[in-house]
Amino acid sequence: MTLDNLPLETEAVITTVGGEGALRCRFLDMGLIPKTKVVVKK
């Protein structure tokens, strides 16, 4: 499942980070790294 399919206020754990090049680096810089818990707020 991707973050855009995750219902609001639902907790999930990141398993992989997609994207290539600068986009992937930006995701990682924002803290979206594998094994991180996230909650969709908006």
N, C-alpha and C positions, 0 to 999 in steps of 0.2 A: 504494500500500500504506500502511496506517496502522501506527502503532507497536504496537498490540495484535496485529497479524498478523506482526510481525517476529520471527524466531526468536532465541532467546537467544544472546548473544555475537556477534551479527551487526552489522556496521557499516553505517550508512546515512546519507544526506544529506537533511536536511529541505528540501522544495521549497515547501510551503505550510503555513500555520498556520490551522487551523479554529477554530470557536467564535465567540461573539459577546460583545460588551460586556466585562464584568469577567473572564469566563473566558479570552477571547482575550488580554487584557492580562496575566493571570497567566501564561499560557504564554510570552508574550514576556519577561516579567520573569524567568522561570526560565531564559532563554537559548535557548528553542526558537524560533529565528529562521531564516528561509530561508538556505540554503547552509551550515548548521552540521552537522558530523558528529556522529552520536550512536551509542551502543552500548547495547543493551538488556541490563541486568544481572540483573533479577529479573522 
